Amino acid sequence: MRDQPEHKPLRPSWRCPNCGILWPCSAAKLRLLGQFRDDRPGLLVHMAKVQEEATADLKDLNPDARLPDLTPRFVGWAERR
């Protein structure tokens, strides 16, 4: 069996080290949906906490930058069924 690459965020940039796109990438979303299959509220709470971490990291990276609303990226996708 082949090892599957990890699709965890590369901090502090919050990009997927495998895909190179903003995290959570599609593979990460699928993994998270599987992990929280029977607990959508738990997924939303988890992603809200992750969003807080990402906001802090991204602000530290560039304190003068104005961050976009990260809610659609981190929580919005998880609200939909």
Buried (B, 14 or more C-beta within 10 A) or exposed (E): EEEEEEBBBEEBBBBBBBBEEBBBBEBBBEBBEEEBEEEEEEBBBBBEEBBEBBBEBBEEEEEEEEEEEBEEBBBEBBEEE
